[in-house]
Amino acid sequence: CLVRFGGWGNSPGCFQYPVSVQVDRQGNVYVVDLNNQRVQKFSQNGKFLLEFGNHEEEDERLGTVFSSSIDNDDNLWIVDTSHQRIQVYGQDGNLIRSLSPAGLDQPIGICCLENGEYLVADRSNDLIKRYNSNGNLLVSLKRDGTGFGDLYIMAFSPTYGIFASDHWSSRILHLDPALNIQGIYGN
């Protein structure tokens, strides 16, 4: 163990159900704190730096969030399920933009790709959607016939493709960049 930090609560540095962790290229750690409806940023040694997302303004306040991802510019992307949107925050915790691309329906998972595109998993009939950097839907994977439930966590490798976790069914879905199923691992 290199470092351990946190604890139960709502003060800075404490959490109530941390559900997503991302690390930027400088080694800063971003933790999505589900019940406190915020994101906390820490240095690589666990020093609290700032919190954001728990604003008074409705257009910046986070609702229910399960997933986050870091893009090539070290911006933090968050799917805000309650508000049916994607929030993009800079390293300073300021909201850069808010997105509601076509077809977004109860988003619960996000994964930034290296070319500015991004993947969104949601609770609609389209299990995963791939969008270009302008928010245009490129391709989607239909839920029907996959046997998969909701996919909260996704990862992308330029070499191996896309991996998504269906934790309720204890399975991993492996996809190519065009969202064709390459394999199913687990139960």
Secondary structure, DSSP 8 states (H G I E B T S, - for coil): -------BSSSTT-BS-EEEEEE-TT--EEEEETTTTEEEEE-TT--EEEEES--SSTTT---SEEEEEE-TTS-EEEEETTTTEEEEE-TTS-EEEEE--TT--SEEEEEE-TTS-EEEEESSSEEEEEE-TTS-EEEEEESTTT------EEEEETTTEEEEEETTTTEEEEE-TT--EEEEEE-
